[in-house]
Amino acid sequence: MNADHAVQDIDISVVIPAKNERDNLPVLLDEIAEALKEYRFEAVVVDDGSSDDSLEVLEAYAKQNGFLKVVHHQCSAGQSCSVRTGLLHARGTYIGTIDGDGQNNPAYYRQMIAAVEDGGERVGLAAGQRLGRKASVFKRYASKAANKLRGALLKDNTRDSGCGLKLLRRDVFLKLPYFDSWHRFLPALVIREGYEVVHVDVIDREREHGVSKYGIFDRALVGILDLFGVWWLRRRRKVIPEVVVLTDCDVSSSKEDH
């Protein structure tokens, strides 16, 4: 089976970066299966160097559920790298991303798929925007300030770029430049490629098990540097060509001729 055919066989691949989420993942995977039961789908969990028994839990789940693919980082490489690893192992026409902590509800994927399909080829991304976010007051304040600064510089019209619930066309996702923390700038990067972004309001949920794997101050300086890096990338893209394919070759006919 060639790569193009493999992609056509899957409507949506859900990429789940996860570290030490053994108790949250089985419930989340069950929810994904229920939400996408009308589609041809797969779930790709990227275990980012977990120190608990997440791998054993995932391997046991995969034996009972053929839609699950498990990929493992030998050591933790971070959320952005995990999303990219999942993308490179995914086969779907659409790529969904979702956090492994269970705070995102995968039921919104149906609404996101409809929003992208209604927009046609001009839409490259459906981005979730959280309502009623379940986080500390200080974290919500810091996030709001960061989003305001990001919006002023990047003009991506996105209220909440940190929401892990997103849906992209796979061909668009593969065009985006990669760097650590890219998952926080997907709307701006998609717009840079000449596509539009649609937004879907989603209700945030409480974390049932475990603790957050990141804080505020450990990413603040890096986040500011990344922000200006993405601003520079957008300014350096002056022209987005409209590509028209005038002729194409028939590979099968060429083989027969020889």
N, C-alpha and C positions, 0 to 999 in steps of 0.2 A: 504493500500500500504506500503510495507516494505521499509527501507531506501535504499537498493541496487537498487530496482526497480525505486525509485524516482530519483536516480542519473542517471540511464540509460535513463530516459525520457528527460533529458536536456543535450544538447551537450556542451553548455558553459554558465557559470554564470559570469556576469560582476559585480565585487564588486567596489562600488564607495564610498569612505570615503568623507564626505562633511560637512563643517561648514559654515553657512551663505553664501550659494551659490544659493539663490532662483532664481536669474536671469539666471544663467548659466546652471542649471540642466535640465530644459525642453528641451533646444536646444541640450544639450549633449545626453539626452535620445532619442530624435528623430534621432540623428546621429547613435546611437548604434542600434536602430531598423532597420535603413536602411542598415548599414554595415553587420548585422547578419541575414538578412531576409531569407537567404537560410539555416539557422541552427535552431534547437530547442534551444531557448535561454531564459534567464531571466536576469534582472538587479536587483541588490540588493544595494539600497542606504542606507548607514548607516549615519543617521543624528547625528553628534557628538555634541549634546547640543547647537544647533543653537539658537541665540537670535533674529533672524529675523523671518519671516513667512515661512521659508523653509518647515516646516512640512505641513502646509496648502496647499502650492503649490504642494508638492509631493502627498499628499492624493488626491487632485483633479486630478492630472495626472494619478494616479493609477486607479481611477474609470473609466477612458477612455481607459486605456492601461493595459491589464491583465498581461503583461510580467514584470511589476514592483512590487517588494517587498520592503517595507519601514521598516527599523529598526531604533529605536531611542535610543540614549544614553541620560539619564536624565541630566547628566552634561558632559562636555567635557572631554574625556579620551585620546585624541591624535590620530594621524593618524594610527600608528601601531595597537593600540587596535581596531580602527574602521575597519581596514582591517581584523583583526582576527575575529571580530564579524560577518562581512560579510561572511567570509569563513565558519564559523560554521552554518550559515543560508542558504548557497548556496547548490545547488543540482547537478551542472553540472559536467560532466566528466572532462572538463577543467574549470579553474578559471582564469578569466582575471581581472587585476586590472587597474584602471584608475583614475586620479585625477578629482575632481569635479569642477575644475575651467575652464574646457573647452580648456585648452592649449594642451591636448593630442587628437589626431585624432583617433577615434575608427576604422576607415577604415583599419588601419594596422593589426587589429585582423585576417583578412583573411590570410595575409602573415605569421603571427605568427603561426596560426593553421597549415598551410602547412609546415612550417619549423619544428615544433615539430613532425608532423606525418611522414615527410620524414626521420627524425632522428630515428624513432622507439622508443622502450622502453628505450634505453640508454639516451635519451634526456628528461630532466625533466622540463626545463624552456626555454622560448623564452623571451629575455629581450630587450626592446626598448633602443636605444641610440640616444639621441637628436642631430640633426643638426640645426644650425642656432638658438641656444637657445635664447629665448626672456627673458632676465633678465638684470639687471644692470651689468656694467663692473666689479664692485667690487664683486658682487655675483658670476659672471662667473669665476673670478679669484680664489675666495675662493673655489668654487666647483671643479675647475680643480686641485688645490693643494691637496684638500682632496681626490679626486679620485686617484691622483698619489700616495699618501701615502698608501691609502687602497690597491691599486694594488700591491705595493711593498711588503706589509705584507701578504696579503691574496692570491695573485697570482690567482685571479679569472678571469683574462683576460677580464675585463669589463671596458670600457672607462667611462661609465656614469651610476653608480648604482642608482642615484637619480631619474631617469626617472620613472614616475608613471605607464607607459604603459608596462605591463608584462602579460605573459600567462603561467600558470603552469598546469600540470596534478594534479587533485585534490588529488589523492593518495599520490603524492610526497609532496604537500603542507602540508598535515596532519602529515607528519613525522617530520617537521621542529621544532626545539625548539623555543618557543616564549619568547620574551622580548621586552620591549619598544624600538622602532627604528629598529626592525627586518626587516621592509620593505626596509631599505637602504642596507641590506646585503644579500638579497635573492640569488644572484648568488653564493656567497661563501657558504651559508648554503645548497644550492642544491648540489653543488660539494661535500660538506662534506658527503652527503648521498650516494655518488657514482654515481651521474648522471652528464650528460653533459649539458652545457648551449649554446644555439645558440643566436646570436644577430641580431637584425633587426634595421636598421637605420630609424629614424622617424623624420619628420619635426615638430619642435616646433611652436606653434601658440601664438599670442598675447592674453592676457586675455581681454575679452570683458567687464566684469563687476566685481566690487568688488576689493579687495586687497588680497595679499598673507597673509596667516595666520601664517607664521613662518618667522623668520629672520635668521641671520648668527650667531651672538654672543650668542643667547639664546640656541643654541644647540652645540656649538663648543666643550666645555669641555666634555659634555655627549657623543658626537660623538667619541671623542678620546678614552674615556673609553670603549665604546661599541666596537670600532675597536679592541682593545687589548683583549676584552672578546671573540670576534669571532675568533681572532687568536688563543687564548687558546683552544677554542672549537675544532677548526680544528686540532690542534696538539694532542688533547686527543682522536681523532678517529683514531686508528692505523690500524684496520682491518675492512673492509667492506665485510661481508660474502656473498658468492653466494648461495642463498637459493634455494633448489630443493625440491618440495613437492612430496613425493613418493606415499602417499595414501591420500585420502580425503573421508570424510563421506558423505552419502546421507541423509540429515536431513529429507526429506519427507518420505523416506523409513523407517527410524527409527521410525517416528511417526505412520506409518501404522502398523508396527510390534507390537506396543503396543496397 
